[in-house]
Amino acid sequence: MGRRAPVDEERTSADSGGSSTARDASRAWRTVSSSADGRVLVAGTNGGQLYVSTDFGVTWNARATGQFWWGSAASADGRRLYA
């Protein structure tokens, strides 16, 4: 299994992907996971921060720094986040 290149733009959708809105293009996103309804998101950057959003990706809060975040997961209800 090869490594994937970082995603240069984070997008969110309110209609299951029918349309999407660009939210952040300033970070090299490596991993993104969401709760079942998409309200809670956890995302890691390449060699930088781990971020959490609780508003469908509109705003992001830094939670940890200085790591290479290769994977993430979120429980269905968004109460448990893993990276």
N, C-alpha and C positions, 0 to 999 in steps of 0.2 A: 504494500500500500504506500503510495507516494504522498509527499506533503503537498498540500494545496497552497496556492499563492494567497496572500492576504487580500481581503475585499476592501476596495478603496472607498466604498460608499455604503452607508447603512440606510435602509429604506423600511418604512412601515406601511401596513395596509389595514384598512378598516372593513374591507369586503372580500376577505379570503384570497387576496392577491389579484383581484380583478383590476385594481389600480393601486398605485403606491406613491408615497411621498418621500422624497429625499430628506433625511434628517441630519446626517453628519458625514462629511467627506474629508474631514481633517485627520482621521485616525486610520491606521492600518489594521482593520478588524481581522482577527484570526479565528475567533469562535463566537457564536451567538446562539443562545437557547432561550426558550420562552415557556411560560405557563400555558396551560391548555387554551385559555382565552386570549393570550397575547398581551395581557396587561403588564405582567412582570417579565423583564428581560434581564439576562446576565450576558455580558460580552467582554471578551478579552482582546487586548491588542498585542501586536508582535513586539515583545520585549518592553512592555510598558505597563499600563494600568489595567485593572479589572474594574468594570463599570456595572452598575445596576440601575435599571429604570423601573418605576412602578406606575408609569402613565403611558404605556404603549409606545415607548421610545421617544417621546417628545423631549424629555429632559433626562440627563444621565448624571449619576453621582459616582465618583471614584471611591473604590473600596480597598484596593490593595495596589501595590506598585512594584516595579523592578523585577517582574517575572516574565517568562515566556508562556503565555496562556494557550495551550494546544487544544484544549477541549473544555466543554462546559455542559451542564445539565440543569434542568429546573423541574421541580415536581409539578404535577398537574395544577395544584392550587397556588403555586408560586411561593410557598412558605419555605421551601428548602431549595437552595441554590448551591451548585457544586462547580468547582473549576480545578 
